[in-house]
Amino acid sequence: MLLRIMSLMAGLLLAAPAAAEGRGPAMWGEGGLWEIYAPPGSNGCFATRLFLSGTVMRIGVRADGGLDLLMARSSWRFAEAGKTYRLKFVFGNGRTYEEELEAVAMGSTIALVNARMSAAFVADFMEKTSLLVYHRGSLVAPLVLLDTYDAVTQLRTCNASAPGAQDSSDPSLR
């Protein structure tokens, strides 16, 4: 199981545009438990984290304040590449967001992607300490959101330091 999770994490990191050139993304720094990467030739930085639940998350902060979100878990069986899924995100304060995420294949794992999470979602993501993600009423990802404020702050700093970075949207997430 640990090997599958580590393979999934490696796949998420190698999905950066630099991977297509045979190089992995360059680690820029850390935001608490999150690793911040600045892929050469991309429009912005991204952060990754492996949660105790086995969920891997990759985030990027856009210039408009919104969030690019990619999440995956090797045990998910409900998702098929190319399809769209409506997920319910419930933060610790009870604030709820229903979002559609597209399923994309990443090796043998399916990741769910949304490159349009709102600035309001980011604010809750930064401030709250828990997030429950549901699909059709079933809990698919219980997450303890440690260091999210630090991660987003470091992403913004990384984006500002990237040469010519106007928008942190990662083209590989679209």
N, C-alpha and C positions, 0 to 999 in steps of 0.2 A: 504494500500500500504506500509506504513512504517513497519507494522508488517511482511509483506512478505520479505522486504529488510532485516530486523533484523534477520528473520529466515534463510535467505540465508547466511548472515554473520556468524551466529552461526554454520551453516552447514559446511562452509568453514574452520572454526577454528577447529571444531570437527573432520575434516577429517584427522587430524594428526595421525600418528601411535599410539600415546599414547591413543587416544580415544578408540582404540580397547581393551585396557586394563582397560577401565572404567574411565580413567582420561582425563581431557582436557590438552592441551598443556600449558606449563609454559610460562608466559609472561616474556621475557628477558629484554625488554626495549622499547624505541621508537626511531624512526628516523623521526622527524618532525611529520607529520600527520599519519605516518605508525606505526603500532604496530608490534614489533619484538617478535617472539616466538622461543623457544628452546625446542622442544618436546623431552622428555626423550627417550633414546634408538634409536633416529634417527641419520642420517648421517649429519644433518645440520639444520640450522635455516631457518625460512621463515618470511616474512612480509605480512601484510594484510592492505587493505585500502578500505573503502567505499567511492565512488565518488558521487558528487551531482547528477550525471546522473542516479544513481541507480545501476551502475556497481560496482561489488566487484572484487578486484584483489588480488591475492596471488602470491608472487614472492619468489624465492630462487636463490642465486648466487652459481654457480658451481665452483669447483676448477679450471676449464679451463677458467674461466672468462665469460662463457655464463650464460644464465638465464633460470630458470624453470618458466613458466608462466601459471597461471590458472586465467581465468576471467569468470564471470557469471553475468547475469542480469535476474531477474524474468520475464521481459516482452519479452524476446527472444522467438520466436515461430518457428524459422527456423531450430533449431538444434534438432537432434534425437540422443540419446545415441548410441554409437558404430559406428557412422559415422564420417568421416573426412571432415572438411570444410576449404576451402582456404580463408584466410582473408588478407586484405590489411591494413597495418599499415602506417599511414602518420604522420610524426612528423612535428612540427612547422617550421622546416627549409626546408620542402619539401622532405626530404629523405624518401624513401618508401621501405618497406619490405613486401614481399608476403610470408606468412607462412601457413602451414597446421596445424590445431589444431584438436585434437580428442575430440569428445563430450562424456562426462561421466555424468551419473546420480548422482545427489547429493540430495537425497530426491525427492521433486517434481520439482526441478530445474535442468536444464542441464548446466554444466560448460564446457568450452572449454580449453583444456590443450595442451601445447607444452613444452616439457622438453629439447628443443634443440635450444632456441633462441641464436643467435650469440653474441660474444663479441662486435661487431659493433653495434648491436641493443642495448645492455646494455649501451654503450657510449652515444648513442642518448637519450635513456631513462633517463639517469642521467643528461644530459645537457639541454634538451629541456623542454619547459613549456606546450606544448600541444601535444596531440596525438588523431588522428581521426582513428577509426577502421571501415572498410567497409567489407560487405559481399555481393558479386554480385552487386557491385555498390551502395548499400544502406548503409547509415551511421547507424551502430549498437551501437557505443560507442564513444561519444565525451568526451574526458578526459582532465582535466587541471592537469598537472603533477607537483604539488607542492611537494617539499621535497623529490624528488626521489633520488637526490644525497646523502642526509642524510640517507635515507633508505638503499641504497645499501652499503654505508660506514659502517653503523651499522650492516648490515647483515654479511659483511666480518669480522668485529670484533667479532660478536657473533660466527660465524663459527670457527674462530681461537681459541676461548675460550672453545668450546665444546670438551669434552674429546674424543680423537680418531677420531675427524671429519676430514676426508681427502677430502670428496666430499660433497658439500651441496645439492646434488640432493635428493629430498624427494621421497622415494619409492612409496608413495601414489599418486604421480603425474604421474606415469608410467602406 
